[in-house]
Each structure stands twice: as structure tokens, then as C-alpha cells.
Amino acid sequence: MEQARLAELVASKVCHDFMGPMTALVRGLELLKESDVAQREGEALSLLEQGVHKAQAKLDFYRHALGGALGSDGDLKLSAGRAAADSVYETFKAKLVWANNDISMPRAALRVVLNILMIANECLAKGGTVTLEAEAGEVRVIAAGEKARLRQEISDGLRGQFSEDGFQSLYIQPFLTALLARQAGVDLSAREAPERIELVLKSPLFKA
């Protein structure tokens, strides 16, 4: 894929994720402008609070998963990404559980883990639980819940496969994650069972 096309799809995906929070903010402001403010103020403030929280959480998460918020290129603890992941999961239906040893890894590998956490949520349209487990050499992200599903677009993307024909930017993150994984020396795989998706990351750079 050409770099310009990749950048276009990633930008489209990020913009899509921010549309919901921004819509809540706009609607909250509209309610405050209406004449019967006393009755609508509570609803308006709730929408504003919800929109601000979601926007802030997603912005912080993308700064960690795609940007430079993780800092230096040296090894980091897995827990360095926990606050951003916990915060963004508060805006999802799924619950995030950290059942891990706090292993260390290079910054580039930690970015891959964070992106996988976001992809795991995409597998749980009806909510559920996303559990992160880690040990030396391996990180497992397990998405479990009603109608858990590994969409073909996600499966293809994690294998580095991409088709321009009818492709939706919503599914660019798995492809980008596969690209980041190759650059970071991380092997990705996915296993699917009834109401359970297991996303596995392996690398000798994951150290206890």
C-alpha cells in the first residue's frame, strides 16, 4: 500500500472515532442554547461531560498507540500503557482486565499491544471482557462475550493482507498494527472459538 493511502485511511479511522464524542458535545451546547434551559440543563451537562471524557480518553490512547506519548525508545514496562488503555475502555461496553506479569518490552512493541487492545474491543459488539495476559516471550489478549466475532477484515489485516475493493477505513487499524508488529519484531496470530477470540503476540523482546 502506498504511504499516502495508508495515511489517508488512518486519518479517516481516527476522525471516525472522534465523531461520536464531538456529536455529544455539539448536542449538549445546542440544548444549553434552547429557551427552556432550566429543564434541559442536566441533560446538556451530561452530554457535554460524556463527550469530553470520550474525546479525551481516545485522544490520549491514540497518542500512546500511534504517537510519541510513550517517550524514549528504550524498554518500557507493559504497565506504561495501562492508564491510557483503562481510560479508553471506560468508554466501551467491554471491560478490560489486566491479569499479567508486568513484563518489559521496547516502546514499538508496546504500541502494538495497545493497538491489539483496541482491536479486541472491535470483536465484542455486544460487550464482554477483554483480558490481557503476559509472560516472557508472549502476550495474549482474550476477547470473550456474547457473539464475539473476528471479522474477516480484521483477520486479513492482522496477516498484513489488504484489498482496496470496497474497503472501509474502520478496518485499517489491524493492517497498521501488522505493519507496526513487523517493524517491532512481533509475531501476531489470532484464534477463534465460540464467544472467544484470542489475539497472540510473540517476541523474544518480551522480557520478565
C-alpha positions in Angstrom: 0.0 0.0 0.0 1.3 3.5 -0.8 2.2 5.5 2.2 -0.1 8.4 1.2 -3.1 5.9 1.0 -2.2 4.4 4.4 -2.0 7.9 6.0 -5.4 8.8 4.5 -7.1 5.6 5.9 -5.5 6.1 9.3 -6.7 9.7 9.5 -10.2 8.6 8.4 -10.3 6.0 11.1 -9.2 8.4 13.8 -11.7 11.1 12.6 -14.5 8.4 12.7 -13.7 7.6 16.3 -14.0 11.2 17.3 -17.3 11.8 15.6 -19.3 10.3 18.4 -17.8 12.4 21.2 -17.9 15.6 19.2 -21.6 14.9 18.3 -22.4 14.7 22.0 -20.6 18.0 22.7 -22.4 19.8 19.9 -25.8 18.4 21.0 -25.0 19.5 24.6 -24.3 23.0 23.5 -27.4 23.1 21.4 -29.5 22.2 24.5 -27.9 24.9 26.5 -28.9 27.4 23.9 -32.6 26.4 23.9 -35.0 28.6 25.7 -36.1 26.2 28.4 -32.6 25.9 29.9 -33.7 25.0 33.4 -35.3 21.7 32.3 -32.6 20.8 29.8 -29.5 21.8 31.7 -29.0 18.4 33.3 -29.3 16.6 30.0 -27.0 19.1 28.3 -24.3 18.9 31.0 -24.5 15.1 30.9 -23.9 15.1 27.1 -21.0 17.6 27.5 -19.4 15.6 30.2 -19.8 12.3 28.2 -18.4 13.9 25.1 -15.4 15.5 26.8 -14.5 12.2 28.6 -14.7 10.1 25.5 -12.7 12.6 23.4 -10.0 13.0 26.0 -9.7 9.2 26.5 -9.5 8.4 22.8 -7.0 11.3 22.2 -4.8 10.1 25.0 -5.0 6.5 23.8 -4.1 7.4 20.2 -1.2 9.5 21.5 0.2 6.3 23.1 -0.8 3.8 20.5 0.2 5.8 17.4 2.1 8.9 18.6 5.1 9.7 20.8 3.4 9.8 24.3 5.4 6.7 25.4 8.6 8.6 25.3 12.1 7.1 24.7 13.0 4.2 22.5 14.3 2.2 25.5 12.4 -0.7 27.1 9.3 0.1 29.0 7.1 -1.9 31.4 3.8 -3.1 29.9 2.0 -1.1 32.6 3.3 2.1 31.0 0.3 1.8 28.6 -2.3 0.8 31.3 -3.7 4.2 32.2 -4.4 5.1 28.6 -6.0 1.7 27.9 -8.1 1.7 31.1 -9.4 5.2 30.3 -10.5 4.5 26.8 -12.1 1.2 27.9 -14.3 3.2 30.3 -16.0 4.5 27.1 -16.6 1.0 25.7 -19.2 -1.7 26.5 -16.4 -4.2 27.1 -14.5 -4.4 30.4 -10.7 -4.5 30.4 -8.9 -6.9 32.8 -5.1 -6.8 33.4 -4.1 -10.3 34.5 -0.5 -10.0 33.7 3.1 -10.1 34.9 4.5 -6.6 34.3 6.9 -7.6 31.6 9.2 -5.2 29.7 9.4 -4.6 26.0 10.6 -1.9 23.5 8.3 1.1 23.0 7.5 -0.1 19.5 6.2 -3.4 20.8 4.1 -1.8 23.5 2.4 0.3 20.8 1.5 -3.0 19.1 0.0 -4.3 22.3 -2.1 -1.1 22.7 -3.4 -1.4 19.2 -4.3 -5.0 19.8 -6.3 -4.0 22.8 -8.4 -1.6 20.6 -8.9 -4.3 18.0 -10.1 -6.8 20.7 -12.9 -4.4 21.6 -13.9 -4.3 18.0 -14.6 -8.1 18.3 -17.2 -7.5 21.0 -20.2 -5.7 19.5 -22.3 -6.6 22.5 -19.7 -6.1 25.1 -17.9 -8.6 27.3 -14.4 -8.9 28.8 -11.0 -8.3 27.3 -8.3 -9.9 29.4 -4.6 -9.1 28.9 -2.1 -11.9 30.0 1.6 -11.6 29.7 4.8 -13.6 30.3 8.3 -13.7 28.9 8.0 -14.1 25.1 4.2 -13.9 24.8 1.3 -11.5 25.3 -2.3 -12.8 25.0 -5.3 -10.6 24.6 -8.6 -12.5 25.0 -11.9 -11.1 24.0 -14.8 -13.0 25.4 -18.5 -12.2 25.2 -21.8 -12.8 23.5 -21.4 -13.1 19.7 -17.7 -12.4 19.9 -16.5 -12.3 16.3 -13.3 -12.0 14.4 -14.4 -10.2 11.3 -12.7 -11.2 8.1 -11.4 -7.7 7.6 -9.7 -7.8 11.0 -8.3 -11.3 10.4 -6.9 -10.3 6.9 -5.5 -7.1 8.3 -3.6 -8.8 11.1 -2.0 -11.0 8.5 -0.9 -7.9 6.5 -3.5 -8.5 3.8 -5.4 -5.6 2.3 -7.9 -5.2 -0.5 -8.8 -1.8 -1.8 -12.1 -3.2 -3.3 -14.9 -1.9 -1.0 -12.5 -1.4 1.9 -13.7 0.6 4.8 -11.3 2.8 6.8 -12.8 1.3 10.0 -10.6 -1.7 9.4 -7.3 0.0 8.7 -6.1 -0.5 12.3 -5.5 -4.2 12.0 -3.4 -3.7 8.9 -1.5 -0.8 10.5 -0.9 -3.0 13.6 0.5 -5.8 11.5 2.9 -3.2 9.9 3.9 -1.9 13.3 4.4 -5.5 14.5 6.7 -6.4 11.7 8.8 -3.3 12.4 8.9 -4.1 16.1 9.8 -7.8 15.7 6.5 -9.1 17.0 4.6 -12.1 15.5 0.8 -11.8 15.5 -1.8 -14.6 15.4 -5.5 -15.0 16.1 -7.5 -17.9 17.3 -11.3 -18.0 17.3 -13.7 -20.2 19.4 -17.4 -19.8 20.3 -17.7 -16.4 22.1 -14.0 -16.1 22.4 -11.2 -14.5 20.3 -7.6 -14.9 21.4 -5.0 -12.5 19.9 -1.5 -13.6 20.5 1.7 -11.6 20.3 5.1 -13.3 20.4 8.6 -11.8 20.6 11.9 -12.6 22.3 11.9 -8.9 23.2 9.1 -9.5 25.8 11.1 -10.0 29.0 10.1 -10.8 32.5 
